[in-house]
Amino acid sequence: MKGQFVFASPAIALALLLATLAVFILGPVILIHMSPIIRVIFQLIAAVTIYDWIKNTVGPGILSLVISGILIYIFVIALPGLTAALWATYYVVGMGLASMFIWGFTIFSGKG
C-alpha cells in the first residue's frame, strides 16, 4: 500500500457523483417551492415546451391541443416538482454528454 494514492477510491467518486446529482435534482425543486415567481416562470417554460413538442410531433389541430392540455395538466400543474427535477437532470446530462463529445473530438482530431 505504500506509495498509492489512498483518496482515489470509487466510493468517494460515487459519493461526489450522487451529491452533485442531488444538488441538480433537488435544487430546482426547492427553488420552485420557495419562490412563486420562479415557479410561474418554470411553469410557463414547461407548458410552452410541452405544447411545442406535441404540435411538432402530432401536427396542428384539435388532437394536439387535447394531448397538450392533458400533459400540461399532469406535468405542469399537478407535478411541478417532478417535472423540474426531470428537466434539470435532462439538461445536466445533455451538457455532460455534449462536453464529452467536444473533448473527444478535440483530442482525437489532433488539435487538443
C-alpha positions in Angstrom: 0.0 0.0 0.0 3.0 2.3 0.2 3.1 4.9 -2.5 -0.5 4.6 -3.5 -3.0 7.4 -3.7 -5.5 6.5 -1.0 -8.1 9.1 -1.7 -8.8 7.9 -5.3 -11.4 5.3 -4.3 -14.5 4.6 -6.3 -16.7 5.1 -3.2 -15.6 8.7 -3.0 -16.2 9.3 -6.7 -19.7 7.7 -6.3 -20.4 9.9 -3.3 -19.4 13.0 -5.2 -21.5 12.0 -8.2 -24.5 11.4 -6.0 -24.1 14.7 -4.2 -23.8 16.5 -7.5 -26.9 14.8 -8.8 -28.8 15.6 -5.6 -27.9 19.3 -5.9 -29.0 19.4 -9.6 -32.2 17.4 -8.9 -33.3 18.9 -5.6 -32.1 22.5 -6.4 -34.9 23.3 -8.9 -37.5 21.5 -6.7 -36.5 23.6 -3.7 -36.4 26.8 -5.8 -39.9 26.4 -7.3 -41.3 25.7 -3.8 -39.6 28.7 -2.2 -40.3 31.3 -4.9 -43.7 31.7 -6.6 -42.1 33.9 -9.4 -39.6 31.1 -10.3 -42.5 28.6 -10.2 -44.6 30.6 -12.6 -41.6 31.1 -15.0 -40.8 27.4 -14.9 -44.5 26.5 -15.5 -44.6 28.8 -18.5 -41.5 27.4 -20.0 -42.6 23.8 -19.4 -46.1 24.5 -20.8 -44.7 26.1 -24.0 -42.1 23.3 -24.4 -44.8 20.6 -24.0 -47.2 22.3 -26.4 -44.4 22.9 -29.0 -43.2 19.3 -28.7 -46.7 17.9 -29.2 -47.6 20.2 -32.0 -44.4 19.2 -33.9 -45.0 15.5 -33.2 -48.7 15.2 -33.8 -49.3 18.3 -36.0 -51.5 21.3 -35.6 -55.1 20.6 -34.8 -57.6 19.6 -32.1 -55.8 16.4 -31.2 -52.6 18.2 -30.4 -54.4 20.7 -28.2 -56.1 17.9 -26.2 -52.9 15.9 -25.7 -51.0 19.1 -24.8 -53.7 20.0 -22.3 -53.6 16.7 -20.6 -49.8 16.6 -20.4 -49.6 20.2 -19.3 -52.1 19.5 -16.5 -50.3 16.4 -15.3 -46.7 17.7 -15.6 -47.0 21.4 -15.1 -49.9 21.8 -12.7 -50.1 18.5 -10.8 -46.4 17.5 -10.6 -44.2 20.6 -11.0 -41.5 19.3 -8.6 -41.1 16.1 -10.6 -41.0 18.0 -13.9 -38.4 20.4 -12.5 -36.2 17.6 -11.4 -36.5 15.7 -14.7 -35.9 18.9 -16.7 -32.8 19.8 -14.7 -31.5 16.3 -15.0 -32.1 16.2 -18.7 -30.1 19.4 -19.2 -27.3 18.4 -16.9 -26.9 15.0 -18.6 -27.1 16.7 -22.0 -24.4 19.2 -21.2 -22.2 16.4 -19.8 -22.6 14.3 -22.9 -22.0 17.3 -25.2 -18.8 18.2 -23.3 -17.6 14.7 -23.6 -18.1 14.7 -27.3 -16.4 18.1 -27.7 -13.5 16.9 -25.6 -13.2 13.7 -27.6 -13.3 15.5 -30.9 -10.6 17.9 -29.9 -8.3 15.2 -28.5 -8.7 12.8 -31.4 -8.6 15.5 -34.1 -5.1 16.4 -33.1 -5.9 20.0 -32.0 -6.2 19.4 -28.3 
